[in-house]
């Protein structure tokens, strides 16, 4: 169990440090960072060296226990603030009643702590005082607040997961909801056992077993929350990698089309992330295609469609493949000074915001493969031969 505790603590410190930059950027991420920072400090205070060092310096037995529980409440409240910012953003940054409830519970714990017998320093405050009236009251305040906060967070997490658009975000939010749900189970087990020990329904022989079981529940809850909160960040990183790959894959098509239609290229230099650059590349490829479309006759388009159908492609690949074929022909026609084909109407240019962007990128990747394929070269050669014959 000690090795598991150390492993969880190392992960908490790693995530807390890793999330510092995001905490500086947004209020919502700051709440999540506060949750991890408070939980990390609370877990650190469980280490005997840290616990005794603090208590000996201050001269108050087990003061570290009170601070540890306060930090746990801060962590639970911060998780609740985080999910409220996701599910109820209209509430803003105002101090809400839940914050006053947390402060009241912390103050009540401080008062009850004074009445708990603490004649000497003990490493396991729970086992040393379970069954004692004041200690039970102290623990129940902590457990009840924690349980309500975790139950509310679970409800909000699961509600938010249904509304999340990205799959990785839904998975992350649901895992955090599972983590807070396990936290609710932890509080219920602790609360029931505390009351049973106070009522002398159970004996002290079960203390170790319950303590071990609830610690495992606690580490499981922390694990789910850690993984769930990290998945969206890894999802963003994975999407950035995919966007870079798509940028590189579309680069030859973009260069070829914009060389024939240089006026459509935006002059402003764009230095932001790959998603925005990919948006820009998709727009410019679409605009170049619209500019070249009048150079493809109806006959060329029909021949391109026939060639694409003859290639034995899947139904969804036929249209972008045919477009790749006739775009290549249209580019060559413009380069050779061919006149515009006035009878061909320029396709309607719906805004990029009206598109399924991922589907459009996939379509352009298929178009790019067709445009540079040997089949496109053969199609172009057949058109030249028809002109010459």
Secondary structure, DSSP 8 states (H G I E B T S, - for coil): -HHHHHHHHHHHHHHHHHTHHHHHH-HHHHHHHHHHHHHHHHHHTTSHHHHHHHHHHHT-TTHHHHHHHHHHHHHHHHHHHHHHHHH-GGGTTS--HHHHHHHHHHHHHHHHHHHS--SS--S-HHHHHTT-HHHHHHHHHHHHHHHHHHHHHHHHHHHHHHH--SHHHHHHHHHHHHHHHHHHHHHHHHHHHHHHHHTTSS-GGGHHHHHHHHHHHHHHHHHHHHHHHHHHHHHHHHHHHHHHHHHHHHHHHHHHHHHH-GGGS--S---S-HHHHHHHHHHHHHHHHHHHHTTS-HHHHHHHHHHHHHTT--HHHHHHHHHHHHHHHHHHHHHTT----TTS-------GGGS-HHHHHHHHHHHHHHHTSHHHHHHHHHHHHHHH-
